[in-house]
Amino acid sequence: MPETVLVTGGSGYIAGWCVVELLRRGYRVRTTVRGHSKERVVRETVAAGADAGDRLEFAVADLISDDGWNAAVEGVDHVLHVASPLGGAVADDSDAMIAPARDGALRVLRAATAAGVRRVVMTSAANAASPSSYAEEGVTDETLWTDPDDPTLIPYRRSKTLAERAAWDFMASCDGPTELTTILPGAVLGPILTTGTIGSVGVVQRMLTGALRGVPRIGLEIVDVRDLADVHIRAMTSPAAAGERFLATGEFTWMLDMARALREELGPDADRVSTRRIPDVAVRLAARFRDPSLRDITPALGRRNRHTTAKADRLLDWRPRPARETVLDCARSLLAHGAVPHRTRSATG
């Protein structure tokens, strides 16, 4: 009998790939959705990457409510807690982001420990293991914790830090058999399964459509969503992963190099990709007045600090693919799914 894994937030970008990869490896998967109306969409999304057969089922549960979580974990061997609030209407409100992230994690952990689940693997963020300013030189690891009391932190970063802290504090008070592991990814890019769950891939979409009319001086630690799903499963199954944090940040790449890779490899489909550099001050003004989605990355302008994934390499034998490959696969997937229209050049150029 294959083991059963609960994946929270099955309609999300990362969760969708976790479900696909688990099914490919023979697991039974239960995933949470906020309402039964989401089930058909998730089934169709997963079908793009794996044959679920009778190994995929659903549980209705929401991070902001206690309802449904005990039933969701019943009979489950492991939990991948991937679901988390991100951006949207609450992006400017720390309290509104912290409550569902922290309290949602605790709801999952309370249910999992009560049910005797073997291990919970929780998705945190590299932003929860970073110095207050990315302008500091150096390479940091999982021993560093972001200071949640720093007034300069964006709400998303504060919420991820406090949610992970709360999870570890909760587990320290539990005497049962359940173990916790956390995964701290960088910028998650890669292929999409559906246009309904583009998530963080939106930055590549904006480059391809020309909506990003220049390139800010920002570098991203790019991790492929497929590699991220893989490291979650490695952390779920490896005895060495119990009670550990793992950075899963991938290769550092400047956005200018991303743009150049797209221009070099995609032909006419990359005609709208800009390689014009935007001054830092212009990015900050745009983030404040025109494009709130830039706020999460403006602290990384001219970034000097980076993270190491040596621990995941050493304990989990995990090595992410090159960032250039991820960026190009991401772009080709957006084009194939119609999230970005193809372009052709005329005979006269």
FENGI-V909398 format. One record per run of one state. SS is the DSSP state (hx for helix, st for strand, lp for the rest). FROM is the first residue (numbers start at 1). LEN is the number of residues. If there is no record, write none. Layout:
BEGIN
SS:FROM:LEN  SS:FROM:LEN
END
This chain:
BEGIN
lp:1:3  st:4:4  lp:8:5  hx:13:12  lp:25:3  st:28:6  lp:34:2  hx:36:12  lp:48:8  st:56:5  lp:61:8  hx:69:5  lp:74:4  st:78:4  lp:82:6  hx:88:3  lp:91:3  hx:94:22  lp:116:3  st:119:5  lp:124:2  hx:126:3  lp:129:9  st:138:3  lp:141:14  hx:155:18  lp:173:6  st:179:7  lp:186:1  st:187:3  lp:190:5  hx:195:3  lp:198:1  hx:199:11  lp:210:5  st:215:2  lp:217:1  st:218:7  hx:225:13  lp:238:1  hx:239:3  lp:242:3  st:245:4  lp:249:2  st:251:4  hx:255:11  lp:266:1  hx:267:4  lp:271:6  st:277:2  lp:279:1  hx:280:10  lp:290:2  hx:292:7  lp:299:2  st:301:1  lp:302:3  st:305:3  lp:308:2  hx:310:7  lp:317:6  hx:323:14  lp:337:13
END
